[in-house]
Amino acid sequence: MYFIDWGLPTRAQRWLTIDDYVSGYLNDCVDVVRRRAKVDAINLLGICQGGVFTLSYAALFPEKVRNLALTVTPIDFHGDKEQPQSGAGYMNQWARELTPEDIDDLVEAYGAAPGSLVGFAFLMMNPVSNMTKYTIDLVDVLDDDTKLLNFLRMERWIADRPDHPGEVVRQWFKDLYQDNKLIRNQLVLGGRNVDLRRVTMPVLNIYATGDTIIPVSCSKGVGDRFGTTDYSEVAVPGGHIGTFVGGKAQKILTPTLVEWFTKRS
């Protein structure tokens, strides 16, 4: 198993686009693994923004992807608007309220979206809970070393948020949050159209029922957009991060991934 570390983008990566990550870095990584394993196609798993990169890659290079798993991945960025009963997407709503000039100003001013700024936006989705977790919630776990260490690891992980390259941010907000081009097969990367109908390999789509960062409506029910006849959806309890660290979610997530990949490999 291989894990991609994108590193810590600085102003030096100011002009990197989504296509640089998808058709450049990700494609290079896939080719290395294919060469080492002596296979034509490999299994891919993407998480959140990485899931969008991975899905785009599978549409552009379907011959190199054997099976595709997506976890808490936004696919229909306007799903929360079309299905408001499924829960609010605060980031989606905020992003749609920005003007193109707002986005350009952010990119021009910083060269990248500071990780601290993105983290603050996440905290503002539930400010009361994010305040009480350092008082009430923390007191509740002080006498349990396992729970306390898990809490501290999570806080360190949340605080260790890298910046986002400027052009990636510009595309992410304009093409995805605002124009919803991915689900409409209108996203263009490097002069190539990302057509989800070219995703013909088996797809497993995992979403979190309590996710406020990527609402259920932005992930669920998109199977008919793909070209595959082997499409599965699995719901896990909890929120965006809880999908990977929550006790209940772990009882579903890991066994599901292992079983699904094993059957198709």
SERO-4910 file (N, C-alpha, C, O; in steps of 0.05 Angstrom, whole numbers):
BEGIN
 pado doro    nc1    nc2    nc3   cac1   cac2   cac3    cc1    cc2    cc3    oc1    oc2    oc3
  Met    A     17    -24      0      0      0      0     18     25      0     38     26     14
  Tyr    A     10     44    -16     25     69    -18      8     93     -9    -16     93    -15
  Phe    A     20    112      4      6    136     13     20    161      1     44    163      3
  Ile    A      5    178    -11     16    202    -23     17    225     -3     -3    233      8
  Asp    A     41    236      1     45    259     18     49    283     -1     70    284    -15
  Trp    A     31    302     -2     32    324    -21     53    345    -11     58    364    -25
  Gly    A     63    342     13     82    362     23     68    386     35     44    386     39
  Leu    A     84    407     39     74    432     50     77    455     30     98    466     28
  Pro    A     56    460     14     58    481     -6     65    508      5     55    516     26
  Thr    A     82    522     -9     90    550     -2     84    568    -26     70    559    -44
  Arg    A     93    592    -25     89    610    -48    103    600    -73     96    608    -95
  Ala    A    122    582    -69    136    571    -92    117    554   -109    121    549   -133
  Gln    A     96    544    -96     76    527   -110     51    544   -118     30    533   -124
  Arg    A     54    570   -117     32    589   -122     17    582   -148     -8    585   -148
  Trp    A     30    574   -169     17    571   -195      9    542   -201      0    536   -223
  Leu    A     12    524   -182      4    497   -187    -27    496   -189    -41    509   -174
  Thr    A    -36    480   -209    -65    477   -213    -74    449   -205    -58    432   -198
  Ile    A   -100    445   -205   -110    418   -199    -99    398   -219    -93    375   -212
  Asp    A    -96    407   -244    -85    389   -264    -56    381   -258    -48    358   -264
  Asp    A    -41    399   -246    -13    391   -239    -14    368   -219      4    351   -220
  Tyr    A    -33    369   -201    -35    347   -181    -46    321   -193    -36    299   -188
  Val    A    -66    324   -210    -80    301   -222    -63    288   -244    -56    265   -243
  Ser    A    -58    303   -265    -44    293   -289    -14    292   -285      1    280   -301
  Gly    A     -4    307   -265     24    308   -260     33    289   -237     40    267   -242
  Tyr    A     31    299   -212     41    284   -190     26    257   -186     40    237   -183
  Leu    A      0    257   -187    -15    233   -182     -9    212   -204     -5    189   -199
  Asn    A     -8    221   -229     -3    203   -251     25    192   -249     30    168   -255
  Asp    A     45    208   -241     72    198   -237     72    176   -215     86    156   -218
  Cys    A     58    181   -193     57    162   -171     45    136   -180     55    114   -174
  Val    A     23    138   -195      9    114   -205     28     98   -223     29     73   -221
  Asp    A     42    111   -240     60     98   -259     83     83   -244     91     61   -252
  Val    A     93     95   -223    114     83   -207    103     57   -194    116     36   -195
  Val    A     79     58   -182     67     35   -170     62     13   -190     67    -11   -186
  Arg    A     51     21   -213     45      1   -235     71    -13   -244     72    -37   -248
  Arg    A     92      3   -246    118     -8   -254    129    -28   -233    139    -49   -240
  Arg    A    128    -20   -208    138    -37   -187    122    -63   -184    133    -84   -180
  Ala    A     96    -60   -187     78    -83   -183     75   -100   -209     64   -121   -209
  Lys    A     86    -89   -231     84   -102   -257     54   -108   -265     47   -130   -273
  Val    A     38    -87   -262     10    -89   -269      2    -65   -286     16    -44   -286
  Asp    A    -20    -68   -301    -29    -46   -318    -46    -26   -303    -46     -2   -309
  Ala    A    -61    -35   -283    -79    -18   -268    -78    -24   -238    -73    -47   -230
  Ile    A    -82     -4   -221    -80     -7   -192   -106      3   -179   -122     17   -191
  Asn    A   -109     -4   -153   -131      6   -137   -124     33   -127   -101     39   -119
  Leu    A   -144     51   -126   -140     78   -115   -162     84    -94   -185     76    -97
  Leu    A   -153     98    -73   -172    108    -53   -167    137    -48   -144    145    -43
  Gly    A   -188    154    -49   -185    182    -45   -202    192    -22   -224    182    -18
  Ile    A   -192    212     -8   -207    223     15   -212    253     11   -193    268      6
  Cys    A   -237    261     12   -245    289     11   -234    303    -14   -241    294    -36
  Gln    A   -217    323    -11   -206    337    -34   -190    317    -51   -190    318    -76
  Gly    A   -175    299    -37   -161    279    -52   -179    260    -67   -171    249    -87
  Gly    A   -204    257    -57   -223    241    -72   -231    254    -98   -235    240   -118
  Val    A   -233    281    -98   -239    295   -123   -216    291   -143   -220    287   -167
  Phe    A   -191    294   -133   -168    289   -150   -168    261   -161   -164    257   -185
  Thr    A   -174    241   -144   -173    213   -152   -196    207   -172   -191    193   -191
  Leu    A   -219    218   -167   -242    214   -185   -235    226   -213   -241    214   -233
  Ser    A   -224    250   -212   -217    263   -238   -196    247   -252   -196    244   -277
  Tyr    A   -177    236   -237   -156    219   -249   -168    194   -262   -161    187   -284
  Ala    A   -187    182   -248   -200    157   -259   -215    163   -285   -217    146   -302
  Ala    A   -226    188   -287   -240    195   -312   -221    202   -334   -227    197   -358
  Leu    A   -197    212   -328   -178    219   -348   -160    195   -356   -151    194   -379
  Phe    A   -155    178   -337   -137    155   -342   -150    129   -333   -139    114   -317
  Pro    A   -174    122   -343   -188     98   -334   -173     72   -338   -177     53   -323
  Glu    A   -156     71   -357   -141     47   -363   -121     40   -341   -110     18   -340
  Lys    A   -114     60   -324    -95     55   -303   -107     50   -275    -93     45   -256
  Val    A   -134     50   -274   -147     47   -248   -164     21   -249   -182     18   -265
  Arg    A   -157      3   -231   -172    -22   -230   -198    -20   -213   -219    -28   -222
  Asn    A   -195     -9   -189   -218     -4   -172   -215     23   -159   -193     31   -153
  Leu    A   -237     37   -155   -236     64   -143   -254     66   -119   -278     60   -120
  Ala    A   -242     75    -96   -258     80    -72   -256    109    -65   -234    121    -65
  Leu    A   -279    121    -58   -280    149    -51   -291    150    -22   -311    137    -16
  Thr    A   -279    167     -5   -290    171     22   -294    200     27   -277    217     21
  Val    A   -317    207     39   -325    234     45   -317    254     23   -304    274     28
  Thr    A   -324    247     -1   -315    262    -25   -338    278    -37   -359    267    -42
  Pro    A   -335    304    -40   -356    320    -54   -356    315    -84   -335    316    -97
  Ile    A   -379    308    -94   -381    303   -123   -401    322   -135   -397    333   -157
  Asp    A   -424    325   -122   -444    345   -130   -442    368   -111   -454    367    -89
  Phe    A   -428    389   -118   -423    412   -100   -448    429    -94   -448    446    -77
  His    A   -469    424   -109   -494    438   -105   -516    420    -94   -539    427    -93
  Gly    A   -508    396    -85   -527    377    -74   -542    388    -50   -565    382    -47
  Asp    A   -528    403    -33   -540    414     -9   -561    435    -16   -580    439     -1
  Lys    A   -557    448    -39   -576    469    -47   -601    456    -59   -624    466    -55
  Glu    A   -597    434    -73   -620    420    -86   -635    402    -67   -658    396    -71
  Gln    A   -621    393    -45   -634    376    -25   -629    388      3   -614    376     19
  Pro    A   -640    411      9   -635    424     35   -643    407     59   -633    411     81
  Gln    A   -662    389     55   -671    372     77   -650    353     86   -652    341    108
  Ser    A   -629    349     70   -608    330     76   -586    342     94   -567    329    101
  Gly    A   -589    368    101   -569    381    118   -555    403    104   -550    402     80
  Ala    A   -548    423    119   -535    447    108   -506    441    102   -492    427    117
  Gly    A   -496    453     80   -468    452     74   -457    480     78   -458    496     59
  Tyr    A   -446    486    102   -438    513    108   -416    523     89   -417    545     79
  Met    A   -396    506     85   -374    514     67   -385    519     39   -377    538     26
  Asn    A   -403    502     30   -415    506      4   -429    532      2   -426    547    -18
  Gln    A   -445    538     22   -461    563     22   -442    588     23   -446    607      8
  Trp    A   -422    587     40   -404    610     42   -389    614     16   -386    636      6
  Ala    A   -380    591      4   -365    593    -21   -382    605    -44   -372    620    -61
  Arg    A   -407    597    -44   -425    607    -66   -431    637    -62   -439    650    -82
  Glu    A   -428    648    -38   -433    676    -33   -410    694    -42   -413    718    -44
  Leu    A   -387    682    -46   -363    697    -54   -366    706    -83   -378    692    -99
  Thr    A   -356    729    -89   -356    738   -117   -330    729   -129   -311    723   -115
  Pro    A   -329    728   -156   -303    720   -169   -281    739   -160   -258    730   -158
  Glu    A   -287    764   -156   -267    784   -147   -257    777   -119   -233    780   -113
  Asp    A   -275    767   -101   -267    759    -74   -246    737    -76   -226    738    -62
  Ile    A   -251    718    -93   -233    695    -95   -206    704   -107   -185    695    -97
  Asp    A   -207    720   -127   -182    730   -139   -166    747   -119   -142    744   -118
  Asp    A   -180    763   -103   -166    779    -83   -152    761    -63   -130    767    -55
  Leu    A   -166    740    -54   -154    722    -35   -128    709    -46   -108    708    -32
  Val    A   -130    700    -71   -107    687    -83    -84    707    -87    -61    701    -82
  Glu    A    -91    731    -97    -70    751   -102    -57    761    -77    -33    767    -76
  Ala    A    -72    762    -55    -62    772    -30    -43    752    -17    -22    760     -7
  Tyr    A    -51    727    -16    -36    707     -1    -18    689    -19      2    679    -10
  Gly    A    -26    686    -45    -12    667    -62    -21    639    -56    -16    621    -72
  Ala    A    -33    635    -33    -43    609    -25    -64    614     -3    -64    635      9
  Ala    A    -83    595      0   -102    598     22    -89    587     47    -83    563     49
  Pro    A    -84    604     67    -70    595     92    -86    573    105   -110    574    107
  Gly    A    -71    553    114    -84    530    128   -100    540    152   -121    529    158
  Ser    A    -90    560    166   -103    570    190   -130    582    182   -149    581    198
  Leu    A   -132    595    159   -157    607    150   -178    585    144   -201    588    151
  Val    A   -169    564    131   -187    542    125   -196    528    151   -219    522    154
  Gly    A   -177    525    169   -184    513    195   -204    530    210   -222    519    223
  Phe    A   -201    556    209   -220    574    223   -248    572    211   -268    572    226
  Ala    A   -249    569    185   -275    565    171   -289    540    181   -313    540    186
  Phe    A   -273    519    184   -284    494    194   -295    497    223   -316    487    230
  Leu    A   -279    511    240   -287    516    267   -313    531    269   -330    527    287
  Met    A   -317    550    251   -341    567    251   -366    552    243   -388    563    245
  Met    A   -364    528    233   -388    512    227   -403    504    252   -427    502    252
  Asn    A   -388    501    274   -400    494    299   -384    507    322   -370    493    336
  Pro    A   -386    533    324   -368    547    343   -372    540    372   -353    538    388
  Val    A   -397    535    380   -403    528    408   -389    502    416   -376    500    436
  Ser    A   -394    481    399   -382    455    404   -351    457    404   -338    443    421
  Asn    A   -340    473    387   -311    475    385   -299    491    408   -275    490    412
  Met    A   -316    505    423   -306    518    447   -309    499    471   -290    498    488
  Thr    A   -331    485    474   -335    468    497   -318    443    497   -314    431    518
  Lys    A   -307    436    473   -291    411    473   -265    415    489   -253    396    498
  Tyr    A   -257    440    493   -233    446    509   -239    449    539   -221    453    555
  Thr    A   -264    448    546   -272    450    574   -287    425    582   -276    407    595
  Ile    A   -313    424    575   -330    401    584   -319    375    573   -315    356    588
  Asp    A   -315    374    546   -307    348    534   -280    339    544   -275    316    549
  Leu    A   -262    358    547   -235    351    556   -235    341    585   -221    322    591
  Val    A   -251    353    602   -253    344    630   -263    315    631   -254    300    648
  Asp    A   -281    308    613   -293    282    613   -273    260    607   -277    236    613
  Val    A   -250    266    594   -231    246    585   -205    247    600   -186    232    595
  Leu    A   -202    266    619   -177    270    633   -167    245    648   -143    240    651
  Asp    A   -186    229    658   -179    205    673   -176    180    656   -173    158    667
  Asp    A   -178    183    630   -175    160    612   -152    166    592   -155    182    574
  Asp    A   -129    154    597   -105    160    581   -109    155    552   -100    170    535
  Thr    A   -124    134    545   -128    127    517   -144    148    503   -137    157    481
  Lys    A   -166    156    516   -184    177    504   -170    204    503   -173    219    484
  Leu    A   -154    210    524   -140    235    525   -119    237    503   -117    258    489
  Leu    A   -104    216    499    -84    216    478    -96    218    451    -86    231    433
  Asn    A   -119    205    447   -133    206    422   -143    235    416   -141    244    394
  Phe    A   -153    248    437   -161    276    435   -138    294    427   -141    311    410
  Leu    A   -115    290    440    -92    307    435    -81    302    407    -73    320    393
  Arg    A    -81    277    398    -72    271    371    -90    284    350    -80    295    330
  Met    A   -116    283    355   -135    296    337   -130    326    336   -131    338    314
  Glu    A   -126    339    359   -121    367    359    -95    375    345    -94    395    331
  Arg    A    -75    358    348    -50    363    334    -54    360    303    -44    376    288
  Trp    A    -69    340    296    -74    336    267    -90    359    255    -84    368    233
  Ile    A   -111    369    270   -127    391    260   -111    416    258   -114    432    239
  Ala    A    -93    421    277    -76    445    277    -54    444    255    -44    465    246
  Asp    A    -47    420    247    -25    417    228    -36    417    200    -34    398    185
  Arg    A    -48    440    193    -63    442    167    -46    458    147    -39    481    152
  Pro    A    -38    445    125    -21    458    105    -37    480     90    -61    479     89
  Asp    A    -22    498     77    -34    517     59    -43    504     33    -35    482     27
  His    A    -61    518     19    -71    507     -7    -60    525    -29    -64    550    -28
  Pro    A    -47    514    -50    -36    530    -72    -58    548    -84    -81    541    -87
  Gly    A    -49    572    -92    -68    593   -101    -85    585   -124   -110    589   -123
  Glu    A    -74    574   -145    -90    567   -169   -109    544   -163   -130    542   -175
  Val    A   -101    526   -145   -119    504   -137   -143    516   -123   -166    508   -128
  Val    A   -138    535   -105   -160    548    -91   -178    562   -110   -203    560   -108
  Arg    A   -167    577   -130   -183    591   -149   -201    572   -164   -225    577   -168
  Gln    A   -190    550   -174   -206    530   -189   -227    517   -171   -250    513   -179
  Trp    A   -218    510   -146   -236    496   -128   -261    512   -122   -283    502   -122
  Phe    A   -257    538   -117   -280    555   -111   -297    561   -135   -321    560   -135
  Lys    A   -284    569   -157   -299    577   -181   -311    554   -196   -335    554   -202
  Asp    A   -294    534   -203   -304    512   -220   -321    492   -205   -339    480   -216
  Leu    A   -315    488   -179   -329    467   -164   -351    478   -145   -374    473   -149
  Tyr    A   -343    494   -125   -363    504   -107   -384    522   -121   -407    520   -115
  Gln    A   -375    538   -139   -394    557   -152   -407    546   -177   -431    548   -180
  Asp    A   -391    535   -195   -402    526   -221   -409    496   -222   -421    487   -242
  Asn    A   -401    481   -202   -409    453   -200   -402    437   -225   -418    421   -235
  Lys    A   -378    442   -235   -371    430   -261   -365    400   -261   -367    387   -281
  Leu    A   -357    390   -238   -350    361   -236   -373    344   -243   -371    327   -261
  Ile    A   -395    347   -230   -419    330   -234   -431    335   -262   -445    318   -272
  Arg    A   -426    358   -273   -437    365   -299   -419    357   -323   -425    363   -346
  Asn    A   -397    344   -316   -377    336   -337   -366    359   -352   -360    357   -376
  Gln    A   -364    382   -338   -354    406   -351   -326    415   -341   -315    435   -350
  Leu    A   -316    400   -322   -290    407   -310   -268    401   -331   -267    379   -341
  Val    A   -251    420   -337   -229    417   -356   -203    419   -342   -197    439   -329
  Leu    A   -186    398   -344   -160    398   -332   -139    394   -354   -139    373   -368
  Gly    A   -121    413   -357   -101    410   -377   -111    407   -405    -99    392   -421
  Gly    A   -133    419   -411   -145    417   -438   -161    392   -442   -171    388   -465
  Arg    A   -164    375   -422   -180    351   -424   -205    352   -407   -204    362   -384
  Asn    A   -227    342   -417   -252    343   -403   -254    320   -383   -249    297   -391
  Val    A   -261    326   -359   -265    305   -339   -294    295   -341   -313    306   -330
  Asp    A   -297    273   -356   -324    261   -362   -327    237   -343   -314    217   -347
  Leu    A   -346    239   -324   -350    218   -304   -360    193   -318   -359    171   -306
  Arg    A   -371    195   -342   -380    171   -355   -357    153   -364   -361    130   -372
  Arg    A   -333    163   -363   -309    147   -369   -299    132   -345   -280    116   -347
  Val    A   -312    136   -322   -305    121   -298   -320     94   -299   -343     91   -289
  Thr    A   -308     75   -312   -321     49   -318   -312     27   -299   -323      5   -300
  Met    A   -292     32   -282   -283     12   -263   -302     11   -239   -317     30   -235
  Pro    A   -301    -10   -223   -318    -11   -198   -313     13   -180   -290     21   -177
  Val    A   -334     24   -169   -332     47   -151   -346     42   -125   -369     33   -124
  Leu    A   -332     48   -103   -343     47    -76   -343     75    -65   -322     88    -64
  Asn    A   -367     85    -58   -370    112    -49   -379    112    -19   -401    103    -13
  Ile    A   -362    121     -1   -368    121     27   -372    150     37   -356    167     32
  Tyr    A   -395    154     51   -401    181     61   -408    179     91   -416    158    101
  Ala    A   -406    202    105   -412    203    133   -439    216    138   -445    237    127
  Thr    A   -456    203    154   -483    212    158   -485    239    173   -504    253    170
  Gly    A   -464    245    189   -465    270    204   -445    291    194   -437    309    209
  Asp    A   -436    288    169   -415    305    158   -427    333    152   -446    336    136
  Thr    A   -415    354    163   -423    381    157   -404    395    138   -411    415    126
  Ile    A   -381    383    134   -361    394    115   -369    385     86   -369    401     68
  Ile    A   -374    359     83   -384    348     58   -411    335     64   -412    312     71
  Pro    A   -433    350     61   -460    340     67   -466    315     51   -456    310     29
  Val    A   -483    298     62   -491    273     49   -501    279     21   -495    263      3
  Ser    A   -516    300     17   -528    306     -9   -507    312    -30   -514    312    -54
  Cys    A   -483    318    -22   -462    324    -41   -446    299    -49   -430    300    -68
  Ser    A   -451    277    -36   -437    252    -42   -456    229    -50   -449    214    -68
  Lys    A   -479    228    -37   -497    205    -41   -513    207    -67   -519    229    -76
  Gly    A   -519    184    -78   -538    182   -100   -527    192   -127   -542    204   -143
  Val    A   -501    188   -132   -489    198   -156   -481    175   -175   -467    179   -195
  Gly    A   -489    151   -168   -480    128   -184   -487    129   -213   -472    119   -230
  Asp    A   -510    141   -219   -519    142   -247   -502    161   -264   -505    162   -288
  Arg    A   -485    176   -251   -468    195   -265   -443    181   -277   -429    192   -295
  Phe    A   -436    158   -266   -413    143   -274   -419    124   -297   -442    117   -302
  Gly    A   -398    115   -310   -401     95   -331   -400     66   -321   -404     48   -337
  Thr    A   -395     62   -296   -392     35   -285   -419     22   -279   -439     35   -274
  Thr    A   -419     -5   -281   -443    -20   -273   -439    -32   -245   -457    -45   -234
  Asp    A   -416    -27   -233   -409    -37   -207   -405    -14   -188   -382     -5   -183
  Tyr    A   -427     -3   -178   -426     21   -160   -439     14   -134   -461      3   -133
  Ser    A   -425     21   -112   -436     16    -85   -433     41    -68   -414     56    -71
  Glu    A   -452     45    -50   -451     66    -30   -453     55     -2   -469     36      3
  Val    A   -437     66     16   -438     57     44   -438     81     62   -422     99     59
  Ala    A   -456     81     81   -458    103    101   -444     95    126   -447     73    136
  Val    A   -429    114    138   -416    109    164   -426    130    183   -431    153    175
  Pro    A   -430    124    209   -439    143    228   -418    164    235   -394    158    234
  Gly    A   -426    187    243   -407    208    252   -402    229    231   -416    231    211
  Gly    A   -382    245    237   -376    268    220   -353    263    201   -344    241    197
  His    A   -343    285    190   -323    283    169   -297    269    179   -288    250    166
  Ile    A   -287    278    201   -262    266    212   -269    241    227   -253    222    227
  Gly    A   -292    240    239   -300    216    254   -302    191    237   -301    169    247
  Thr    A   -304    195    210   -304    172    192   -280    155    195   -281    131    192
  Phe    A   -257    168    203   -232    153    204   -222    148    232   -205    131    237
  Val    A   -233    163    252   -223    159    279   -245    151    299   -239    141    321
  Gly    A   -270    153    291   -292    146    308   -294    116    312   -290    100    293
  Gly    A   -300    107    336   -302     79    342   -323     64    326   -318     43    315
  Lys    A   -347     76    325   -369     63    310   -362     62    280   -367     42    267
  Ala    A   -351     84    270   -345     85    241   -324     65    234   -325     52    212
  Gln    A   -304     61    251   -282     43    245   -292     14    242   -280     -2    228
  Lys    A   -313      8    257   -324    -20    255   -337    -25    228   -341    -48    220
  Ile    A   -342     -3    213   -354     -6    186   -334      0    164   -331    -15    145
  Leu    A   -319     22    168   -302     32    146   -280     11    138   -280      3    114
  Thr    A   -263      4    156   -241    -14    149   -250    -41    138   -240    -49    117
  Pro    A   -268    -55    152   -276    -81    141   -289    -78    113   -285    -96     96
  Thr    A   -304    -57    109   -317    -53     83   -297    -49     61   -299    -61     40
  Leu    A   -277    -32     66   -256    -27     46   -240    -53     40   -235    -59     17
  Val    A   -233    -67     61   -217    -92     57   -233   -112     40   -223   -123     21
  Glu    A   -258   -116     49   -275   -136     34   -280   -128      6   -278   -144    -13
  Trp    A   -286   -102      1   -293    -93    -26   -269    -95    -44   -272   -105    -66
  Phe    A   -245    -86    -35   -221    -87    -52   -213   -116    -57   -205   -124    -79
  Thr    A   -215   -133    -36   -207   -161    -39   -223   -175    -60   -212   -190    -76
  Lys    A   -249   -172    -59   -267   -185    -78   -261   -177   -107   -265   -193   -125
  Arg    A   -251   -153   -111   -247   -143   -138   -218   -143   -146   -211   -132   -167
  Ser    A   -201   -155   -130   -173   -156   -136   -163   -185   -139   -139   -189   -144
***
